Amino acid sequence: MIKPIPHDATGTPVARPIDPGVRIGHVHLKVADIDRSLAFYCGVLGFELIQRYGTQAAFVSAGGYHHHIGLNTWESKGGSPPPPGTTGLYHVAILYPTRAALADALYRLAEAGIPLQGASDHGVSEALYLSDPDGNGIELYVDRPEEQWPRTANGELAMVTQRLDLQDLLAARET
């Protein structure tokens, strides 16, 4: 049985923080068609196919890591995306190392005719929003250096959602 989290005198939960070195290692997505998903994740975004399990699963990564994204049809072969208004994955966020790399991703999407659903400057990051072929939400983003993050007068983080200038982003692309 899970014990309840203790609360202080004001009713605020008091919990021991998770180790700051913890990271999300990978995401595993249910998809309807492995080949279609590989065409998107490898063919458009440029991930590398690391391993494939026949027609049922594949693992892709950047830089030779064992996998950043797992794709499988174990419970979803030929399936359709979940309808709006249901629970589940909102989006997978893929962090790019530089603004030029994010600009290249935008270029790849445009070349493939894949529409964006949004593009935002969050102050702490610049982000592109789209869906993969199975309707899974995808965020492609680059962080700004922490010293550039917007903060309130008392030092708290002050993220925003403003329009991202896509032409300015594309200009950062290294050709």
N, C-alpha and C positions, 0 to 999 in steps of 0.2 A: 504494500500500500504506500502511495506517495504521501509524504507528510506535507501539511500546508506550510506555505512560506510565512515566517513570522512577520508581524507588523509592529511599527513603532506606535507611540502614544497618539499620533495624529491619524493612524490608520494606513499609513504609507507602507507598502511592502518593503521589507529589509532583506535583501538577498546578497549573497556573496557573488561578485561579478565573475563572469567567465574569463579565462585566461586571454589576454589581449592578442596573443599570437594565433588564436583560432581563426581559421579561414574556411570558407565554403570550398570544398575540394572539387566537386563536380555535380552535375545535375543529370538525371536520367529521365528522358521523355518517352511517353507512350506515343507512337506515331502509327499512321495507317499503312505507310508504304516506305520501306527502308531505302529503296533506290531513289525515290522522290526526295526524301529527307537528305540523303547524301549529296544529291545534286545541289541542294540549297546550302547545306552546311560546309561542304567541301568545294563544290563548283562555284558558288557565289561568294560565300564569306571567306573561303580559303583555308578552312581547317584541314588537317591531315588525317586520313583514315589510318588508324592504328591497328585495329583488329575488327574482323567481321565474323559473326557466327551465322553462317548461311544466310537465309532470307529473314531471320528473326531478330537479329541485333547487330549493332555496329558501335564502335567506340572511336571518337574523333578527338583531336587535341591540337593545340598550338605548341610548337617547339619541341615535339617529341615526348611530352608528358604522357603517362599511361592513358589517361583520358580526362578531358574536361566535360565532354558531353557524351552520354550514352543514349542510344536510340534503340527502341525495341517495339516489336509488334506482338508481344506475348499475350496481351489482353486487348489489343486494339487493331489488329490487322483489318484493313478495309473500313475501319470505324470513322465516325465523324467527330468533329470538335464538340466539346460540351456546350450546351446552349447558354446564352447569357443569363445571368441571374443565379448561377450555380457556383458552388465553391470549387476551389482548385487553384492551380498555378495562375498567378496574375502575369508575371513575366520573369524571364531569365535575364539577368544583367551580365553582359560580357564586357569586361574592363580592358580597354586598349591601353598600351603603354605610352603612346604619344598622341598629340593632336593630329600629326601627319598620318598616323596609322588609322585614326578614326576617319579622317578625310578620305583615305583610300577605301575604307569600308563604304562610305557614302557613294563614292564613285562606282564601286562594284555593284551596289544596289541599283543605281541609276542605269548602268550598262545592262543589267539583267531585267530591267523593267519592273523591279519590285517597289511598290509604293510605300512611302512612309506613312505612318498613322500619326506621327507627331515628331517634333524636334524642339528640344528645350534647353535653355541655359538655366541651370539650377544654382548658379553662383559657385557651388563647390565642384560642379562638373558640367560637361556638355553632353547631351544625350540624343540619340536617334531611336525612335520607337517604330516597330513594325511587327508583323506576324510571320511565323514560318509557314510552310505549306499545310500544316495541320492545325493552324489557328493558335499555336502557342505564342504568347506574347514574348517579344524579344526587345531588350534594350541594349544598344551598343553605345558605350560611353567612355569618356576619358575624364579622369579627375584633374582638377587644378591643384597646384601645390598648396598644402595646408595653410601656409602663410597668406595666401590670397583668398581664403574662404571668407565670405561675408559674416560679420559678427555684430551683435547688438552692442550698445554702449557698455553693458555689463559683461561682455565677452561671450555670451551664448551664441551658438550657431544660428544663423539667420538665412536658411536656404530659401530660394525663390523659384518661381517657374516663369521664365520669360521666353520670348521667341528667340530661337537660335538662328543666326544668320548663316544659311547654308552656303551661300556664295563665298562668304568669308572663310567658312570651314574648308570648302573645296580648294581655296587658294593656299591652304596649308599643306596640300598634298604634294609629296615628293615624287617627281616623275622620273 
